[in-house]
């Protein structure tokens, strides 16, 4: 464990703060969106009304005695927080429990006709079928002719910037997509990441330079941003790692749709070029945070790829075959939707991550769980706060909450001078951080 003491966990009790706005504004907006997405009957409408009133004005209520996950939530802290305001408990816990209660309100846990129906599915499918998704898949055809290392770098950055595809974030920030992403990273340990995924043919990867992919998810962008990030974007494969790609990569997914597709394309590339022997894709066990990926979303994304023209279909068919032979596996561990940091992970999940050559943790929520949902000093070393993690770990994340670690002082100063504190939550900045 790290000797670095964690600041107090973030609560949502400060009016005007980002966490307070999520609880007071985003969650009511999500309830309304879900209400309009399906022809729910009067009973579910009443349940949604009750949840809206409860999560904004009431207190946290326990699960019913017959709830299938009641004991699990009691283990996760429900007994301690029941009866308290949603705004007065850890923000991470409050958010997670909101989504659990939203599923209950729409009959997801059944029994009944709405059992197992994802209330966020219409939003996910609309994004998957959007023209922007098709444009990004078409761009794969031009990427195919580039050197292997450039493709690797572009796909890594495509997976990173795909994290902007967060439907819950966009529901509460309608201007999010209009703000241009900043092409440079606030921290960039991608060279270390590549060293942990070595290839037997390192010379092939040495051809590339230090190009980085743009936020479109596929194309190559050689521009740099203001400020200084640590590390480089070079995909040389000549780091300190050993082996020839026979190990397992755990990829902890975040969002479905336009983020999950780049994640899958990155996995396909790593498998095809010997960077790893197996990929285990960790997804949520049930719908969560609006757009978080589930097994059903993985299948939808694969079908989208296989039905697309050109190179996208080739990738989709290889991924489909990889699932059939086990070199691509999907894992939906209950803890993936827990309201707790990864420091509290159960032993079986700890063993999985310990056995992996590398675990890549995607997205803002998973980052909060990885480092602890506290207002760290931004220059607190990432390696210190992830020292507990049982194996090498990398974070790919666009910044959409206050939590941040691992910046150098110059980068933080430049960001604050240019944007105040908006850089933390606006979704326009991103990072790649690695702890070996």
Secondary structure, DSSP 8 states (H G I E B T S, - for coil): --SS----B-BS-STTSHHHHIIIIIHHHHHHHHHHHS---HHHHHHHHHHHHHHHHSB-----TT-TTHHHHHHTTHHHHTTSBGGGSBHHHHHHHHHHHHHHHTTTTSSSTTTT--TTHHHHHHHHTSHHHHHHHHHHHHHTTS-HHHHHHHHHHHHHHGGG--HHHHHH-TTGGGS---SS-SEE-HHHHHHTS--S-HHHHTT--S-EE-TTSSSEE----SS--SS-------SS--SSS-SEEEEE--BSTTTHHHHHHHHHHHHHTTS-SEEEEE-BSS--TTTB-BHHHHHHHHHHHHHSSTHHHHHHHHHHHHHHHTSEEEE--GGGG-SS-GGG--HHHHHHHHHSSEEEEESHHHHHHHH-SB---TTS-HHHHTTTSSS-EEEEEE--SS------HHHHHHHHHHHTTGGGTSS--EEEEEE-
